[in-house]
Amino acid sequence: MKSASQPKFYKKEGKKITPVPGPQETKAAKLRLKEILAADENVPDFYKKKWDDVALYDPSGSVDDARSILIDPDAGAYHLENSLNDMTGKEWVKFTCSWFIFNALRDDLMAEKKLDPTTAHHPATFSPTMVEHFIKFFTKKGATVIDPFCGIGSTLEACKRTGRKGVGIELNPKYHKLCLKRTPEFADTIYNMDARKVGELKLKNIDFSISSPPYWDILNRSTKDFKKTRTGKSLDVAYSDNEVDLGNIGDYNQFIEQTAGVYLSLHKLLKKGAYIVIIIKNIKKGGKMYPLAWDLARALSDTYTLKDEKIWIQDKVGLAPYGYPYSWASNILHHYCLVLRKEA
């Protein structure tokens, strides 16, 4: 805890946040902080719980104009008009980098296995830790997040960790059961159903959606080594054998249309201004590249506003000699995290 002699007001000098130690400014800052707390001006719980350590911040050094608070100057200041998330300016800027490297975390994998050994059956899971980063940026604590392709519940686990309310849809009964076991606190909002029926749910004003739909039928035509290894361990090599599973659609244009239909139906459940993130990648089939991410974005752009993309890179995936020594064929180690928004 800060002592009474420590500064309660900061300003910016060059690129550094520095204290303003004058007694007059300190007195004015304390009064302003008292007003902020009393008015509950968009103050996250994190700051409320440590209010004795909170200081006022204004880049120019004006108490009257100050609209930010901080605890640790090195961590940056939180702007009281931030209606999107609970991040400081420094945290916000860091997330806006258009690419990031993330590989599976041992702690996440071990937690899944500890929960239930059968979590390894899902052939294409992703880390709840990675999802946490998106949830923290696009929502505030207490917000509702939906994943229409929730698999074994990575998004729901991320919601639990970050204090958000999770909603999930999973077609495969086996994975749906794992979701319930993993996050029983969301049992009433985890649905075993076809994601294309998401619009039928009696939900509204959802704050955010993040999901990773099937990458077309890529699992049904994966490499022999992939199938041999997983089959030898009695693990699933496809999302399901259900004929309505999007991952079992063979026609590319039909897949784009029906996958886009999930997000078009989701649109009416979202609050105005809500963002959605779709994790997807372009894929290859029969020696041809299919721009899956771009075609899906295009199919949604009349309903949503396509805001941007973040590139997720997995730099610990082994490289294979595709095309060697006759033709060019890349090792695709990146995914597109498409960012769209419901503007109206």
N, C-alpha and C positions, 0 to 999 in steps of 0.2 A: 504493500500500500504506500501511496505517496505521502510524504510528510507535508506539513503546512507550508514549508519553505519552497517546495517544488513548484514549477510554473503551472499555471492553469490556462495560459494563452500562448498560442504559437502562430508564427507567420512563415512565409517562404522567403529565403534568401538564396538567390541562385537556384540550385537544384536541391537545396537542403531545407528541411523543416526545422526551424530554430525557435527557441523560447523567447517570449517577450516578458522580461522580468519586472517591469515597472509596477509599483504598488497600485497606481491608478488603474492600469490596464487589468491587473490581476483582480482587483475588486469588481470592476465592470464585468469581467469574464465570469466570475463566480455568480454574479447576479443573473447573467444571461443563461448560464448552465442551469440554475435553479428554475428559471422560467421554462426552459426546454423540457426538463424532466416533469414539471408540473403539467405542462400542456401535452406531454407524450407525443412530441412532434416526430413521428416516424422513427422512434429510437428502438433499435433491435435489442432483444433481451440480453445479448452478450454485454452491451454497454450498461444497461440498467443494473445488472448484477455487480458491475464493477464501477459504479458511478463515482465513488470517491477518487478513483484513479483517472477519471475522464477529464480532458482539457478541451478548451475551445480552440478552433483553428480558422484563420482567414488568411489567404495568400498575401494580401496587401497589408495585413496588420490592423484591420479595422474591426473592433468588437461589434459595432452596430451592424456591419455587413456580414458578420460571420454566420455561415450556414453549415459548418462542418465540425465534427468532434473527433477526438483521437485518444488513444491510450498510449500506444507506442509510436513515436514519430517515424521510426524506421519501417513500420508496417503500413504507414499512410493514414489518411483521414477518411472518415465516413461522411458523405454528404447527406444532410437531412432531407433533401429532395429526391433522393434515390428511391424511385418507386419500383425498380425491377428486382433488386437483390439487397443483401446485407453486406456487400463487399466494400472495402476501402477503394480509393482511386487507384492505388498501386496494384491491388489484386485484380481490379477490373481491367486495367491496361495489360497486365500479364496474360489474362485469358484471351484477349483479343488477337493474339498472335495467330496467324492463319494456318499454322501447322503445329503438331506436337508429336512427340515420340512416346509411345506407351506400349509396354509388353506385359504379359500376364504376370501378376504378382503372386509370389509363393503363399503369402498370408491369405489371399483371397481363395486360392485353390485348396489350401489346407482347411480353411473354414468350411468350404463346400463339402469336402470329404468327411469332415467331422460331423456335419449335419446329417449327411446320408451318402454312403458310398455310391449310390446310383446317380448322383449328380453328374458323374463322368459320362453317363450315357448320352447326354445331349452333345451333338457333334459340332456345335458352333456357339459356345458361350462367350460372353465378354465380361470384363471386370466391373463389379459394382463401384470400385474405387474410381475408375475412369468416369462412370456415369455420375458419380458424386460431383465432379468438377462442373459438369453441365448443369446439374440441378441447382447447385449453389449459385451459379451465375444467372440462370433464367428464372429463379423464384426466390421468394422470401420464406423464412421458416413458417411452417403451418400450411403452406400451399398444397394444392392437389396436383399430382402428376400421374399421367396415364401412359401405359405401354401396351399397345394393341398386339404386340408379338412378344410376350414377356418370358417365354422359355422357362427356365428354372428360377426366374425371379431376381435377376441381377438388378433391374431397375427398382423393384420393390425393396430389396435389401438396401440400396442406396437411399431410398426414401426413409427407411427406418433409421439409418445412421444419421441422417441430416435433419430429422424432425419434420418431414413432409408426410402427406397422406398419399398412399399408393393405390393405384387402380391398375389391374392387369387383366389381359385376355390371353388365354392359351388354349389352342385346339387339342393338343395331345393330352389325354387324361393322365398319363404318367407324369408329365412335366407339371401339369396343373396341381397334382397332388404334392409334388415337391415344393411348389410355390406356397401352398397352404402350410406345409411343415416349416418352411424357411421363415415366413412372415405371417404367423397366425393372427397378428393384430390387424391385418388387412383382409381377413377371411371373407368378410361381407362384400368386398369389392374386388375379389379375384374370380374371374369368370371362365368356366370351361366352355368355350364357344368359338365359332368361326369369327375371325376379326372383321369380316365383311359385314357383320351384323352389329357393329359397334354403335351405329346410329340408333339402335333400338333400346339402348340402355337408358334408364331414367336418371341421367346425370346431366349437369349443366355447370357452366362457369368454371370449367377445369382450367387451371393456370398454365399447364405446360405438358408437352408430350415428348418423350424420347423413346426411340425404338429402332430395332434393326430387323427389317423384314427378310424373308428368304432372298438369297442372291440368285433369283430365278431357280432353275433346276440343277444348280451346280453340284449339289451333294449327290444327286442321282447319277452323275457322270464323273465323280471324283477319281483321282488316280488309283491304280490298282494297289499301290502301297498303302494308301489311306484306308481302303476297304479291307485289305488283308490284315493290317495291323489292328484295326478296330474290331473286325469280325473275330479275330483270334482271341480278343479279350472280352468277347460277347457284348460289345458296345454298339449302340445305334450308329448307322451310317447315313441315315436320313432323318428329317424332322418327324415324319410319320408315314404310314402307308395309306392314310386317308385320302380318298380321291378328291376331296374338296380342298386339301392342303395346297396353298399357293406354290409351295416348293415342288409340287408334282405336276405343274402345268408345263407342257412341252412347247407350246407356241409362245414366242417372245412377245408379240404384240398383245396377245390375250393376257399374258402375265402382267405387262405394264398397265393395262387397262384395269385389271381387277385389283392390283396392288394400290394403284392410285385411288381406286374406289373406296378403299379402307380409310384413307386420309381425307377424302372428300366427305365421307359420312361422319368422320370425327369432327369435322369443322364446326358443325352446329352444337357440339358439346363444349367447345372451348369458349372462354370469355373473350371479349374484344381486346385485341392487343396481345393475345397469348402467342407464344412461340412454339414451334415444333422442331425437333431435330430428328432427322432420318439418317441412320448410319448404313451406308450402302457402298458398293464399288462397281466399277466397270469390269466386265468379265469377257472371257474368250470361249468360243465354241467353234469347233470345226475349222480352226485356223483363222477365224474372224473375230475381231473385237466388237463387242456390243456395248454401247455407251449407256449402260443401265442407269447409272446415277443421273446422267444428264437427261435421259428420256423421261425418267420418273419426275425429275424437277420440272421439266417442260409440261408434263401432263397435269401438274398441280398449280402451275403459275397463273392460271385464269382465276383460281379461287383463293389461293394464298399469294402473298408477296414473297418472292424468293429474295432473301436478304443477303445471304453470303454462304460460305462454306469454310469448314475447318478440315484440314487434311490430317488424318490419323495415320501415323507411320509405325509399323512393326519392324524394327531393325534387327531382331534376333531370329527371324525366320530363315531357315536354310535355303540357299539358292540352288536351283536345279538347272541343268544345261539345256533349257528349252531351245529348240531350233538348231542347236549346234550339230554339225558345222555348216548347215546349209542356208538358214534364213534367220531373220530377226524375230525374236519372241522374248518379251520382257518378263521378269519375275515381278509380279504385282504385290508390293508390300505395303500399299497404302489404301485407305478407305476414305470416302467422302462423308463428312458429317454435314449434311445439307441443313441450312437454317432457314426456315420459312416462318411467316407471321400471318395471323388472322387480323387483317386491318379493319374489317368492318363486320 
